[in-house]
Amino acid sequence: MIEITSTIHVSNYCSFERKCAYCGFAVGTSTEGYFFLTEKKEKEIITAAKIIEESGIRRVSISAGYGNFYKVLKALELVKKSTSLKVLINIGGDLNRERIRMLKKAGVDTICCNLETTNKNLFKKLKPSDSFKHRLHVCYLVKEEGIELSSGILVGIGETEKDREQHIEILKKLEPEEIPVMRFMPYKETPMESVPPASLKLLIYVIKKVKKEIKSLKRLTVPFPTISKEDLISVINAGATNIATVVPQKYPLLIKGVGSPKVGILEEILEILKRHGIETNVRREVRTF
């Protein structure tokens, strides 16, 4: 049974003075991405969430750049009030215990804080305004507060096999319920635009390794911006159980992927999975208010 997770991007504002080297999501980073400031109004968030639910998808990721916590908190409250969707929140490490408790009170189901790489020198090079130590601390806080933790690996950004092994050991200690395994894809006009994308072979290798090694794992996620429709069956056969960044054809908002401009279209994905006899949790069961 494959799970499908949709997405709502609340804002591409990012308070970091020096943007991450691969980011094409934040304001001004890439003309392939949003580029200009994009902030969703309350009505837009509610409409998008209802259309996601009506499509049969049962889970949505609400994400934004650093500096948007209260907008994301409000979006969570709106989605929980308007739908029965499970909600993952992803604002990186822009959290502390107080904020995590506020999200918990509002009904969050999962909090994502991706480490991306545990090589601290590489992390600082790629994310000069971010803090590996703080992100790791946030992951532990999420677990301490009894909330499902999602924390992922970004594959092909200059890490070594030893780095990946170290990352898996840290994840074993964290015991996340969800691990996104993401393939690096370059965004134009970013500092890493000339770095070749990670191979599908490497992505599959890491998926298999994570599946084998992490005993706490309930959901192995591959986000659609880092794969194509042609890759879908390969990553599922390797062990992926959740396909993310998927929107229905009727999705009402401009949508760009975080790792690349691409997103998944639900109807196309369901057709591919149907041809291969793979079931999903997509069900048209909408709550009546």
N, C-alpha and C positions, 0 to 999 in steps of 0.2 A: 504494500500500500504506500504510494508516494504522496507526500504532502505538498501542497502548493501554498506559497506565501506571497501576497501582493505587497504593494508599497504606497506610501504617501510621503512625499518630500515636503516638509513644512517650510523650510527656508534654506537657501544656499549661501546665506551670510555666514562668514567665518571670522571670528575675532582674532585668529592667529595673524601676527604681523608677517611671518614668513610661512607661506603655505607649504603643504607637503609636496614633495618633488613630483609625485605622480598624479596629484589631484587635478581633475578636470571638472569637478563638481562646484567648487566655490566660486564666488563672484570674481570675474576677471581672469580666470585661470586658462580657459580654453573656449574658443568659439564653437567647438563641437559640443560643449556642455551647455549649461544654462547661461553662463557668462554674465548676463545682467542679473541684478537682484531679483529673485523670485521668492515671494512669500505668499502662502496660501491663506485666504480669508476663511473665517469660520464656516460660512455657507459652502464654500468649495470643499472643505475637509469633510463635512457631513455628507454632501452629495457623492463625493468619491467613495467614501466608506460604504454608503448604501448600495452603490452600483457594484462594488466589490462583493458585498454580501449577496446581492441578488444573483450574481454570476455563479454562486455556489462555493466560492473560496471562503475558507473559514478563519483565515489568519492574515494579519497585515503588519508590516513593519512601518513604524513612523520614525522618520529620520530627519536630521538637520545638522548643520555645522556647529562648531563651538560658538557659544554666546546666545543660544536660542532655547535655553532650558524651559523658561516659562511658556514660550509658544508651544513647545512640544508637550509640556504638561497639560496645557489647555486642549491641544489636539487629542491627547489620550482621553481626557474627560469627555470630549465631544463624541468620539468614536464609541466609547463604552456606553454612553447614554443613548446613542442613536442606533446601535447595532449589537449583535451578539458575537462579534469578531474577537478572536484572541489577538492580543497586541504585543508586539516586540517593539521596544524603544531603542533606538541607536543614535546616540549623540557622543559617541566615543568616550573619552575620559572626563567629559564636562560634568562630573558628578561628585558628590560627597555623601556622607551617611544621611544627612538631613534631606537632600534631594532624592536619594533612593527611597527613603521612607515616604516622601510625598508621592512618588510614583506608585509605591506599593498601596498607599491609601486610595489612590485613584483607580486601582484595579489592574495595574500592569501585569502581564503574564510572564514576560521574558525581558531581560535587559541585556543588550549586546555591548560589550567593550572589547573590541578586537585588539590583540597585541600585535598582530601582523607579522612581526619578527621578534625573536628574543635576543638577537645579536644587538647589543646595546649601541655599538659604534655604528652599525648599519641603520638602526632605528633613528639615531640622532642625525645622520646624514640625510635620510629620507624625510624625517619629520622634525625639522630643526626647532620648531616652537612647542613641540609636544614633549611629554615626559613618560618614558617607559615605566619608571618607578611608580608614578601616580596611576597609570592605567592598570598596572598589576594590583595596586592597592584597591582600586575601584572594583576589580574582579572579586577580590576577597570580601569586600564589603557587601556586594550583591549576594554572595553565598551566605554570609553571616546573617543577612536580613531575610533569608529563606525564600529568595526569588530565583527562578530559573535563570541560569547564566548562559549566555552565548558568547563565545570568544574564538576568533578565527585566525587562520594562517593565510598570509598572502604569498603565493608561490611564484618564484621566478623574478625576484627583485634584487638579486645579487647575493642571496643567502647560499650557504654551503649545505651539504648533507649533514655535517656535524651540527650546524645551526638548527636544521629541521629536527634532528634527534633531540637536541636540547629543548626545543619548543614543545615537543611531545611530552617530555619529562615534566615540564612545568605545567602543562595541561593536565597531566595525571594527578598532580598535587591539587590543582584548582577544582577538578572534577566538574567541568561544565556539562550541562545537559545537552547543549547544542554547540557544534563546531562548524562554522562556515570555512570551507576550503576554497580559496579564491585564486584564480589565475591572473597574474599581472597582464594587463592590456594597456598599451600606451595611449594617452590622450595627446592630440596635437597641441603644439605651442606650450607644452609643459617642459620642465627640465629633463624629463625622461622620455620625451617623444621619440628619440632615436634608439631607445633600448628595445630590442626585439621582444615580442610577447612570449610569455612562457608557453611551452609546448603542451599539447593535450596529453602526451605521454607522461610528462612530469606531473601534471595535475592528477591523472589517474593513479600514478604511483603513490602520491601523498594521500589521496583519498583512501586507498587500500591500507596504507600504513596507519592512518588515524583510526579507521574502522577496526583494525586488529588490536591496536594498543590501548585505546581509551575505553575503559570499562564503564564509565559514567554516562557514556554517550547514548542519548535517546533520539537525537536528530542530527544527521550529517547533511549540511546545507551546501548547495552550490548555487550561487546567484547568477541569474541569466546574463548580466552584462559581461561576465567572464567566460561564457560558453556560447555556442550557437545552437540552432535547432539540430544541426548535423551531429553535434557532440552529445546530445541529450541521452541517448540510449547507452552510450559508452560510459558516461559518468554514473548512471543508475546501475549498470552492471558492475561497476567498480565498488559501489556501496553507498552512493548518495541516496538519501531518503526524503529530502526536501528540496524543491526547486523554487528559488526565490526571485524577487523582482519580476513578477508576472502580473500583467494587468489584462482585464477583459477588453474586447474590442470597443465597447461603449465607454471606456474610461474617459472622463471629461476634461482632464488636465494635461498640459504639456508635461511630458515625462522623459527624463534622460537617465541612463544608468550611472551609477557611481564609478564603476571601474572602466566603463566605456559607454558611448551613447546608446548602445542597444538595450532593449528590455525584451522580456518574453511576452508574447500574446497568448492568452489563455486558450482560445479556441484552436490555435495552431498546435500548441503543445498537447492538448487533449487528443487531438487527431493522431499525432505521432504515437502517443502512448497507447491509444486504442489499437492501432495497427500492430503493436508489439504485445498486446495482451496484458498491459500493465494497468492496474487499477489505481485510482487516486481517491483522496478524501473529499473531492469537490462534490458538494451536494446542494441542491437548491432548497434549503430549509431556512426561511427568513422569519425572524421573530415579528409578531404583530404588536404594535404599540397602541 
